[in-house]
Amino acid sequence: MATEHPQVLEPLIDEATLQEWLRCRPSDLRRLRDQRKGPPFVQIGRWRLYRRQDIERWLDREAAASIAEPVDDTATLTSLKT
């Protein structure tokens, strides 16, 4: 009887590809990583690689956080009235 093994390793995304997807500069991704605010990554030697599912989860969390933050429109409304 043959045993089926789940696919353990999915294709990993390199930094250049992630920068293209996010439309950001290398320094932006580095800053997010240094501040521990970017997507989780796997370090293999000098390479930082990202799992697609980790990127998607990170984007979902970022979107939810931006929706949850209250917006103060009073300054904008005041400037429009004058």
C-alpha positions as CSV (number, residue, x, y, z in Angstrom):
1,M,0.0,0.0,0.0
2,A,1.4,3.3,-1.1
3,T,1.6,6.1,1.5
4,E,0.7,9.6,0.3
5,H,2.9,12.3,1.8
6,P,1.6,15.9,2.0
7,Q,3.6,18.4,0.1
8,V,5.9,19.6,2.8
9,L,7.7,22.3,0.9
10,E,5.8,24.8,-1.1
11,P,7.5,27.2,-3.5
12,L,9.1,30.0,-1.5
13,I,9.1,33.6,-2.6
14,D,12.3,35.5,-2.8
15,E,12.7,39.2,-1.7
16,A,12.8,40.6,-5.2
17,T,9.5,38.9,-6.1
18,L,7.8,40.1,-2.9
19,Q,9.0,43.6,-3.6
20,E,7.4,43.5,-7.0
21,W,4.1,42.1,-5.5
22,L,4.1,44.9,-2.8
23,R,5.4,47.5,-5.2
24,C,8.0,48.6,-2.6
25,R,11.7,49.4,-2.6
26,P,14.2,47.0,-1.0
27,S,14.7,49.5,1.8
28,D,11.0,49.5,2.6
29,L,11.0,45.7,3.0
30,R,14.2,45.9,5.1
31,R,12.7,48.5,7.4
32,L,9.5,46.4,7.9
33,R,11.7,43.4,8.7
34,D,14.0,45.3,11.1
35,Q,10.9,46.6,12.9
36,R,9.4,43.1,13.0
37,K,6.3,44.4,11.2
38,G,6.8,42.6,7.9
39,P,5.7,39.1,6.9
40,P,7.5,36.2,8.5
41,F,10.4,34.8,6.5
42,V,12.7,31.8,6.4
43,Q,16.4,32.6,6.5
44,I,18.5,30.1,4.6
45,G,22.1,31.4,4.5
46,R,21.9,34.9,3.3
47,W,18.6,34.4,1.6
48,R,15.3,35.5,3.1
49,L,12.4,33.6,1.6
50,Y,8.7,33.9,2.2
51,R,5.8,31.5,2.2
52,R,2.9,32.6,0.1
53,Q,0.4,31.7,3.0
54,D,2.5,33.8,5.4
55,I,2.4,36.8,3.0
56,E,-1.4,36.4,2.6
57,R,-2.0,36.2,6.4
58,W,0.2,39.3,6.9
59,L,-1.6,41.2,4.3
60,D,-5.0,40.2,5.8
61,R,-3.8,41.4,9.3
62,E,-2.5,44.7,7.8
63,A,-5.8,45.3,6.1
64,A,-7.8,44.5,9.2
65,A,-5.6,46.8,11.3
66,S,-6.0,49.7,8.9
67,I,-9.8,49.3,8.9
68,A,-9.9,49.1,12.7
69,E,-7.9,52.3,13.3
70,P,-10.1,55.3,13.9
71,V,-9.7,58.2,11.5
72,D,-9.8,61.8,12.7
73,D,-11.4,63.8,10.0
74,T,-12.0,66.9,12.1
75,A,-8.8,68.6,10.8
76,T,-9.7,67.8,7.2
77,L,-13.3,69.0,7.7
78,T,-12.2,72.2,9.4
79,S,-9.7,73.0,6.6
80,L,-12.5,72.4,4.0
81,K,-14.8,74.9,5.7
82,T,-12.3,77.7,5.7
